[in-house]
Amino acid sequence: MKVSIEITLAPLEEEYETPIKDFIRVLRSSPFEIQENPLSTQIFGDYKPLMLFLTNAIADSFNTIAAGMIHLKIVKSDRSDYQPFV
């Protein structure tokens, strides 16, 4: 089953940029398709392998910060080719 996941990491600490950049680097190094914008990152792939990857990536990221939130929006379909209306 293909899914599209929008991810926003929000460290709740003064130094928030480095953990976000490190997390995005981990996502980029994955075998999954990635799209980025200033507010979130989208990742696309098969549900089970993608969720296993994200579970580990999120845990590793949370281990580097004192407090933080992660927002996930999961859509059951591959939306990687979505083009917004202009």
Sequence and secondary structure as in RCSB ss.txt:
>XXXX:A:sequence
MKVSIEITLAPLEEEYETPIKDFIRVLRSSPFEIQENPLSTQIFGDYKPLMLFLTNAIADSFNTIAAGMIHLKIV
KSDRSDYQPFV
>XXXX:A:secstr
 EEEEEEEEEE SS  HHHHHHHHHHHHTSSSEEEE SS EEEEEEHHHHHHHHHHHHHHHHTT SSEEEEEEEE
SS  TT     
